[in-house]
Amino acid sequence: MRLFGRTTSINVQKVLWTLQELGVRYDQVDLGGAFGGLDTDEYGTMNPNRRVPLLVDGDLTLWESNAIVRYLSNSYGGGSLAGTNSAKVARADMWMEWFQNNCYAHYIALFHQMVRLPKSQRNQDERDRAITGLIQSFEMLNAHLGDNRFVAGDDFSMGDIVVGASLFRYFAMDFDRPDLPKLTSFYDQLSQRDAYRKTVMTSFDSLKAKEE
């Protein structure tokens, strides 16, 4: 098994976290960002989107991070990360879709405004819109976690990986956040997992903009 993508990408981190949780052996190939390589003919043949991550497992080639997480969760570890019955699988999948459709754009916009862009290029209005949108979504998640240990219920699942991969940088970025105790407790639970610490709780200093 080979995973293509730079380890500083949140979408790659989701897959790395899944692989570590499952104990699957794999080779990771740095690609994208400062590493380049996305514009080669070879990579374009495997992934016409020319983005990361890309997973090659035998004859199977997969792109789109959530699809890769689903595949690994269903195919390895006895399907334990996907869910032990169809209802649990559906709940985990629901929260994966929720994050992608409601949170991801706000999260990426905020990360760019707070980290990736030089201060001279940052837009306060865009930053504030991203904060508002992300916090509104996380308030909903906080309320849900009041009755649930993890996003799909009592058991850790692929849903937690897709949602939880964003929380390290969310709490690391310097902006005013409301007190969301259940979300904080959820993050604290994740931060105790070895796989999370190894793959998600890593430095993103290389992504910080150099001041002009």
C-alpha positions in Angstrom: 0.0 0.0 0.0 1.2 3.5 -0.9 -0.1 6.8 0.2 0.8 9.9 -1.8 0.6 13.3 -0.1 2.4 15.8 2.2 1.9 15.1 5.9 0.9 18.8 6.5 -2.3 18.4 4.5 -5.3 17.9 6.7 -6.8 15.6 4.0 -3.7 13.5 4.0 -3.7 13.5 7.8 -7.2 12.0 7.9 -5.9 9.0 5.9 -2.7 8.7 7.9 -4.7 8.8 11.2 -7.0 6.0 9.8 -4.0 3.9 8.8 -2.4 4.3 12.2 -5.6 3.4 14.0 -5.9 0.2 11.9 -2.2 -0.7 12.1 -2.0 -1.1 8.4 1.5 -1.2 6.8 2.0 1.4 4.1 4.6 3.6 2.4 4.0 7.3 2.4 5.3 9.4 -0.5 5.7 13.2 0.1 3.9 15.0 -2.7 2.3 18.3 -3.2 3.0 21.7 -1.7 6.7 22.3 -1.4 7.4 18.8 -2.6 5.7 19.3 -6.0 5.1 16.4 -8.2 1.4 16.9 -8.9 1.9 18.1 -12.4 3.7 15.0 -13.7 2.1 12.8 -16.3 2.5 9.7 -14.1 0.6 11.3 -11.2 -2.0 12.8 -13.5 -2.8 9.3 -14.8 -3.4 8.0 -11.3 -5.3 11.1 -10.1 -6.7 13.5 -12.8 -7.5 16.0 -10.1 -3.8 16.4 -9.3 -4.4 16.8 -5.6 -3.6 14.8 -2.5 -4.1 12.3 -1.0 -4.0 9.4 -3.3 -4.0 5.8 -2.1 -2.8 2.8 -4.1 -3.7 -0.6 -2.6 -2.8 -3.4 -4.9 -4.8 -2.8 -8.1 -7.0 -0.2 -6.5 -6.3 3.5 -6.9 -8.4 5.9 -4.9 -8.5 9.7 -4.5 -10.8 11.9 -2.4 -9.8 11.7 1.3 -13.2 10.8 2.7 -13.6 8.0 0.1 -10.2 6.6 1.2 -11.1 6.8 4.9 -14.4 4.9 4.1 -12.6 2.3 2.1 -9.9 1.6 4.8 -12.5 1.7 7.6 -14.6 -0.9 5.8 -11.8 -3.1 4.5 -9.4 -3.3 7.4 -9.7 -4.0 11.1 -12.8 -6.1 10.6 -14.7 -2.9 9.7 -14.5 -1.7 13.2 -13.9 1.9 12.2 -16.8 2.0 9.8 -19.3 0.7 12.4 -20.5 -2.7 13.7 -24.0 -2.4 12.1 -25.6 -0.5 9.3 -27.1 2.2 11.6 -23.7 3.0 13.1 -22.1 3.1 9.7 -24.8 5.5 8.5 -24.3 7.8 11.6 -20.6 7.9 11.1 -21.1 8.6 7.4 -23.6 11.3 8.2 -21.1 13.2 10.3 -18.4 12.8 7.6 -20.7 14.4 5.1 -21.8 17.1 7.7 -18.2 18.2 8.2 -17.4 18.3 4.5 -20.6 20.2 3.5 -20.8 22.6 6.5 -17.4 23.1 8.1 -14.6 22.4 5.7 -14.9 25.6 3.6 -15.0 27.8 6.7 -12.1 25.9 8.2 -9.9 26.2 5.1 -10.8 29.9 4.7 -9.9 30.6 8.3 -6.6 28.7 8.1 -5.6 30.7 5.1 -6.5 34.0 6.7 -4.7 33.1 10.0 -1.7 31.1 8.7 -1.1 30.7 5.0 -1.4 34.3 3.9 1.0 37.1 4.7 -0.5 39.7 7.0 -0.5 42.2 4.2 -2.9 40.0 2.1 -5.3 39.0 4.9 -8.9 40.1 4.8 -10.6 40.8 8.1 -14.1 40.4 6.7 -13.3 37.0 5.2 -11.6 35.9 8.5 -14.7 37.0 10.5 -17.1 35.2 8.1 -15.0 32.0 8.4 -14.9 32.2 12.2 -18.7 32.8 12.4 -19.5 29.9 10.1 -17.1 27.5 11.8 -18.3 28.4 15.3 -22.0 28.0 14.3 -21.2 24.5 13.1 -19.2 23.6 16.1 -21.9 24.9 18.4 -24.2 22.3 16.7 -21.5 19.6 17.2 -21.0 20.7 20.8 -24.8 20.2 21.5 -24.7 16.8 19.8 -21.7 15.7 21.9 -23.7 16.4 25.1 -25.4 13.1 24.7 -22.7 11.2 22.8 -19.1 10.3 23.6 -18.2 10.3 19.9 -19.9 11.7 16.9 -21.7 8.4 16.0 -22.4 7.3 19.6 -20.4 5.5 22.2 -17.7 4.0 19.8 -14.9 5.7 18.0 -15.4 5.6 14.2 -14.4 7.0 10.9 -16.8 9.9 11.6 -14.5 11.1 14.4 -11.5 11.0 12.1 -13.0 13.3 9.5 -14.5 15.7 12.1 -11.6 15.5 14.6 -8.7 16.1 12.2 -9.6 19.8 12.1 -9.6 20.3 15.9 -5.9 20.5 16.5 -5.4 23.5 14.3 -8.8 25.0 15.4 -7.6 25.1 19.0 -4.0 26.1 18.0 -5.0 29.2 15.9 -5.1 32.5 17.8 -8.6 33.9 17.7 -11.4 34.3 20.2 -13.4 31.0 20.6 -16.6 30.5 22.6 -16.5 28.1 25.5 -17.8 24.8 24.0 -17.0 22.3 26.8 -18.3 19.2 25.1 -16.2 20.0 22.0 -13.2 20.6 24.2 -13.8 17.3 26.0 -14.1 15.5 22.6 -10.8 17.0 21.5 -9.1 16.0 24.8 -10.3 12.4 24.2 -8.8 12.4 20.7 -5.5 13.9 21.8 -5.0 10.9 24.1 -4.9 8.6 21.1 -1.4 7.7 19.9 -2.5 7.7 16.2 -3.9 11.3 16.6 -0.8 12.6 18.2 1.4 11.0 15.5 -0.5 12.2 12.5 -2.6 15.2 13.3 -1.0 17.0 16.3 2.1 17.9 14.3 3.8 21.2 13.5 2.3 23.3 10.7 5.1 25.9 10.9 6.2 25.1 7.3 2.8 26.3 6.1 3.1 29.7 7.8 3.5 32.6 5.4 6.8 34.5 5.3 6.1 38.1 6.1 6.7 40.5 3.2 
